[in-house]
Amino acid sequence: MRLYSKSLQKQVTKDFFERVMNMHSSENDLKTLNLNLVYNLLANFCDITDPCSGWGNIPESGDISLGADIERIKMIVNDYFDGHY
């Protein structure tokens, strides 16, 4: 796979790319999906509208885009795990 965007080249590491390319649709492989992998796939490879504040930033309260909701989910999960590890 050739990545043309310099920002994608910075975000998609060799490890990330290998994990995605070596996945199969078996249940065990799907269980290896973690939040960071899914987030990066959604933010970089899916046609999802960017949050108004951009990917990786706290969404504005009035932003009801799918991208903003993905950011909110990521924030909630990260806050939960940061408080429980």
Backbone as ProteinMPNN parsed JSONL, in Angstrom:
{"seq_chain_A": "MRLYSKSLQKQVTKDFFERVMNMHSSENDLKTLNLNLVYNLLANFCDITDPCSGWGNIPESGDISLGADIERIKMIVNDYFDGHY", "coords_chain_A": {"N_chain_A": [[0.852, -1.176, 0.0], [0.606, 2.172, -0.841], [1.124, 5.229, 0.651], [0.132, 8.455, 0.153], [-0.23, 10.893, 1.414], [1.586, 13.035, 3.503], [0.946, 13.394, 6.191], [-0.429, 11.049, 6.765], [1.605, 9.212, 6.389], [3.17, 9.754, 8.591], [1.493, 8.991, 10.66], [0.78, 6.324, 10.225], [2.348, 3.669, 11.206], [4.882, 1.153, 10.635], [4.347, -1.13, 12.175], [1.592, -0.758, 12.722], [0.531, -0.903, 10.105], [1.275, -3.522, 9.372], [-0.162, -5.021, 11.252], [-2.805, -4.506, 10.445], [-2.809, -5.478, 7.803], [-2.292, -8.164, 8.193], [-4.487, -9.181, 9.396], [-7.32, -11.307, 9.661], [-10.673, -12.348, 9.039], [-11.407, -13.848, 11.211], [-12.726, -14.645, 14.462], [-10.843, -14.465, 16.545], [-8.846, -12.762, 15.463], [-10.317, -10.436, 15.149], [-10.725, -9.783, 17.77], [-8.336, -8.689, 18.477], [-8.378, -6.096, 17.778], [-7.854, -2.861, 18.858], [-8.646, 0.206, 20.573], [-7.019, 2.319, 19.589], [-6.164, 1.343, 17.091], [-8.613, 0.998, 15.69], [-9.564, 3.645, 15.818], [-7.566, 5.014, 14.31], [-7.945, 3.788, 11.814], [-10.586, 4.625, 11.232], [-10.315, 7.454, 11.278], [-8.398, 7.957, 9.315], [-8.798, 6.388, 7.012], [-11.444, 6.117, 6.343], [-14.384, 7.61, 4.988], [-15.202, 9.834, 6.754], [-16.608, 12.682, 8.164], [-14.496, 15.212, 9.325], [-14.098, 16.22, 12.748], [-15.093, 19.497, 13.898], [-13.05, 20.68, 15.396], [-10.934, 19.224, 14.591], [-9.168, 16.069, 14.127], [-8.122, 14.263, 16.994], [-8.423, 16.21, 18.865], [-10.283, 17.851, 21.506], [-13.701, 17.731, 20.979], [-15.931, 20.36, 19.959], [-18.752, 21.485, 21.877], [-21.118, 21.853, 20.438], [-20.73, 20.407, 18.133], [-21.978, 17.927, 16.254], [-21.136, 15.971, 14.569], [-20.209, 12.802, 13.079], [-17.49, 12.306, 13.302], [-16.838, 13.885, 15.54], [-18.266, 12.521, 17.509], [-16.872, 10.107, 17.507], [-14.439, 11.01, 18.502], [-15.317, 11.748, 21.07], [-16.019, 9.248, 22.155], [-13.513, 8.02, 22.159], [-12.225, 9.699, 24.022], [-13.738, 9.186, 26.361], [-13.263, 6.436, 26.776], [-10.442, 6.472, 27.064], [-10.234, 8.128, 29.366], [-11.522, 6.459, 31.205], [-9.841, 4.163, 31.307], [-7.433, 5.349, 32.063], [-8.018, 6.101, 34.618], [-8.322, 3.685, 35.893], [-6.134, 2.019, 35.869]], "CA_chain_A": [[0.0, 0.0, 0.0], [1.378, 3.402, -0.91], [0.451, 6.354, 1.28], [0.56, 9.674, -0.512], [-0.297, 12.026, 2.318], [2.677, 13.051, 4.484], [0.396, 13.212, 7.536], [-0.717, 9.63, 6.933], [2.872, 8.511, 6.514], [3.628, 9.942, 9.968], [0.588, 8.332, 11.593], [0.677, 4.89, 9.97], [3.643, 3.055, 11.426], [5.054, -0.17, 10.035], [3.627, -2.061, 13.036], [0.166, -0.55, 12.472], [0.215, -1.405, 8.772], [1.399, -4.977, 9.392], [-1.294, -5.57, 12.016], [-4.014, -4.43, 9.624], [-2.678, -6.332, 6.623], [-2.231, -9.569, 8.593], [-5.737, -9.57, 10.041], [-8.301, -12.086, 8.926], [-11.992, -12.081, 9.617], [-11.719, -14.783, 12.284], [-13.091, -13.994, 15.721], [-9.626, -14.164, 17.316], [-8.202, -11.584, 14.906], [-11.15, -9.268, 15.428], [-10.546, -9.454, 19.185], [-7.09, -7.951, 18.653], [-8.599, -4.686, 17.471], [-7.922, -2.011, 20.035], [-9.218, 1.519, 20.284], [-6.126, 3.115, 18.75], [-6.2, 0.81, 15.732], [-9.91, 1.344, 15.097], [-9.586, 5.107, 15.679], [-6.729, 5.387, 13.179], [-8.609, 3.357, 10.584], [-11.73, 5.502, 10.986], [-9.882, 8.831, 11.033], [-7.511, 8.103, 8.167], [-9.129, 5.616, 5.826], [-12.884, 6.121, 6.08], [-14.888, 8.913, 4.541], [-15.946, 10.389, 7.882], [-16.399, 14.118, 8.296], [-13.627, 15.6, 10.438], [-14.697, 17.089, 13.756], [-14.777, 20.918, 13.68], [-11.775, 20.998, 16.043], [-9.915, 18.355, 14.008], [-8.928, 14.783, 14.775], [-7.173, 14.279, 18.099], [-8.713, 17.35, 19.742], [-11.575, 17.812, 22.188], [-14.721, 18.305, 20.095], [-16.772, 21.445, 20.462], [-20.006, 20.95, 22.409], [-22.171, 21.892, 19.421], [-20.367, 19.583, 16.985], [-22.687, 16.65, 16.32], [-20.681, 15.132, 13.458], [-19.771, 11.464, 13.435], [-16.104, 12.433, 13.741], [-16.839, 14.405, 16.916], [-18.712, 11.435, 18.383], [-15.756, 9.165, 17.617], [-13.509, 11.64, 19.448], [-15.898, 11.659, 22.422], [-15.894, 7.853, 22.599], [-12.094, 7.818, 22.463], [-11.944, 10.413, 25.274], [-14.384, 8.477, 27.467], [-12.526, 5.192, 27.006], [-9.132, 6.812, 27.614], [-10.426, 8.583, 30.741], [-11.864, 5.301, 32.029], [-8.664, 3.317, 31.52], [-6.424, 6.11, 32.798], [-8.424, 6.117, 36.024], [-8.453, 2.342, 36.45], [-4.907, 1.207, 35.727]], "C_chain_A": [[0.893, 1.233, 0.0], [0.55, 4.533, -0.312], [1.004, 7.637, 0.691], [0.583, 10.882, 0.413], [0.831, 11.947, 3.345], [2.139, 12.857, 5.897], [0.044, 11.748, 7.782], [0.57, 8.848, 7.115], [3.42, 8.631, 7.927], [2.792, 9.124, 10.94], [0.56, 6.82, 11.437], [2.068, 4.282, 10.072], [3.689, 1.69, 10.749], [4.278, -1.215, 10.836], [2.121, -1.981, 12.802], [-0.232, -1.184, 11.144], [0.271, -2.932, 8.745], [0.251, -5.625, 10.145], [-2.563, -5.571, 11.185], [-3.941, -5.42, 8.469], [-2.678, -7.822, 6.978], [-3.494, -10.04, 9.298], [-6.593, -10.383, 9.083], [-9.629, -11.849, 9.616], [-12.361, -13.07, 10.717], [-12.006, -14.012, 13.571], [-11.859, -13.613, 16.529], [-8.919, -12.927, 16.784], [-9.004, -10.333, 15.203], [-11.025, -8.849, 16.891], [-9.264, -8.659, 19.42], [-7.237, -6.475, 18.303], [-8.637, -3.894, 18.778], [-8.408, -0.632, 19.607], [-8.322, 2.334, 19.352], [-6.132, 2.647, 17.303], [-7.495, 1.203, 15.028], [-10.003, 2.848, 14.86], [-8.779, 5.546, 14.458], [-7.332, 4.958, 11.855], [-9.768, 4.291, 10.23], [-11.29, 6.907, 10.584], [-9.123, 8.983, 9.72], [-7.976, 7.417, 6.893], [-10.611, 5.569, 5.493], [-13.32, 7.535, 5.717], [-15.802, 9.495, 5.619], [-15.596, 11.867, 7.995], [-15.541, 14.41, 9.517], [-14.419, 16.395, 11.469], [-14.285, 18.544, 13.489], [-13.414, 21.288, 14.265], [-10.631, 20.142, 15.511], [-9.76, 17.063, 14.789], [-7.901, 14.947, 15.879], [-7.372, 15.428, 19.061], [-10.074, 17.178, 20.4], [-12.621, 18.455, 21.276], [-15.505, 19.428, 20.773], [-18.121, 20.875, 20.88], [-21.13, 20.928, 21.376], [-21.897, 21.036, 18.204], [-21.022, 18.218, 17.131], [-22.299, 15.728, 15.161], [-20.252, 13.757, 13.975], [-18.33, 11.498, 13.946], [-16.003, 12.927, 15.176], [-17.285, 13.326, 17.895], [-17.627, 10.379, 18.565], [-14.715, 9.711, 18.591], [-14.022, 11.529, 20.875], [-15.761, 10.244, 22.983], [-14.447, 7.573, 22.983], [-11.729, 8.48, 23.796], [-12.511, 9.669, 26.472], [-13.614, 7.201, 27.797], [-11.159, 5.485, 27.609], [-9.232, 7.302, 29.056], [-10.713, 7.417, 31.676], [-10.613, 4.489, 32.34], [-7.565, 4.064, 32.269], [-6.746, 6.119, 34.288], [-8.442, 4.761, 36.687], [-7.225, 1.466, 36.254], [-3.93, 1.529, 36.803]], "O_chain_A": [[1.843, 1.308, 0.779], [-0.588, 4.763, -0.722], [2.212, 7.875, 0.729], [1.363, 11.808, 0.191], [1.015, 10.912, 3.987], [2.797, 12.223, 6.722], [0.205, 11.257, 8.9], [0.619, 7.914, 7.916], [4.07, 7.706, 8.415], [3.313, 8.617, 11.933], [0.338, 6.104, 12.413], [2.866, 4.371, 9.139], [2.661, 1.148, 10.343], [3.628, -2.086, 10.257], [1.45, -3.007, 12.697], [-1.218, -1.918, 11.07], [-0.601, -3.568, 8.154], [-0.258, -6.665, 9.727], [-3.322, -6.54, 11.218], [-4.912, -6.123, 8.191], [-3.03, -8.653, 6.14], [-3.56, -11.182, 9.752], [-6.587, -10.171, 7.871], [-9.685, -11.213, 10.669], [-13.523, -13.127, 11.119], [-11.575, -12.871, 13.736], [-11.831, -12.544, 17.139], [-8.435, -12.115, 17.572], [-8.431, -9.279, 15.479], [-11.204, -7.675, 17.211], [-9.122, -8.018, 20.461], [-6.31, -5.692, 18.513], [-9.381, -4.24, 19.696], [-8.557, -0.354, 18.417], [-8.817, 2.972, 18.423], [-6.108, 3.468, 16.386], [-7.468, 1.687, 13.897], [-10.474, 3.278, 13.807], [-9.25, 6.357, 13.661], [-7.241, 5.69, 10.869], [-9.917, 4.698, 9.078], [-11.839, 7.483, 9.645], [-9.198, 10.032, 9.08], [-7.587, 7.825, 5.799], [-10.991, 5.029, 4.454], [-12.688, 8.518, 6.103], [-17.01, 9.631, 5.423], [-14.427, 12.248, 7.929], [-15.818, 13.919, 10.612], [-15.313, 17.162, 11.109], [-13.227, 18.785, 12.908], [-12.701, 22.116, 13.698], [-9.485, 20.311, 15.928], [-10.161, 16.965, 15.948], [-6.923, 15.679, 15.724], [-6.575, 15.609, 19.982], [-10.92, 16.439, 19.898], [-12.449, 19.595, 20.846], [-15.707, 19.432, 21.987], [-18.585, 19.891, 20.303], [-22.006, 20.065, 21.439], [-22.748, 20.941, 17.32], [-20.669, 17.443, 18.019], [-23.046, 14.813, 14.814], [-19.97, 13.585, 15.161], [-17.989, 10.804, 14.904], [-15.173, 12.44, 15.945], [-16.741, 13.226, 18.995], [-17.478, 9.82, 19.652], [-14.172, 8.967, 19.408], [-13.251, 11.248, 21.792], [-15.425, 10.067, 24.154], [-14.185, 6.958, 24.016], [-11.009, 7.894, 24.604], [-11.836, 9.535, 27.493], [-13.345, 6.92, 28.965], [-10.751, 4.822, 28.563], [-8.403, 6.933, 29.888], [-10.215, 7.379, 32.802], [-10.351, 4.163, 33.498], [-6.833, 3.449, 33.044], [-5.84, 6.143, 35.121], [-8.562, 4.672, 37.909], [-7.303, 0.256, 36.467], [-2.846, 0.948, 36.846]]}, "name": "protein", "num_of_chains": 1, "seq": "MRLYSKSLQKQVTKDFFERVMNMHSSENDLKTLNLNLVYNLLANFCDITDPCSGWGNIPESGDISLGADIERIKMIVNDYFDGHY"}
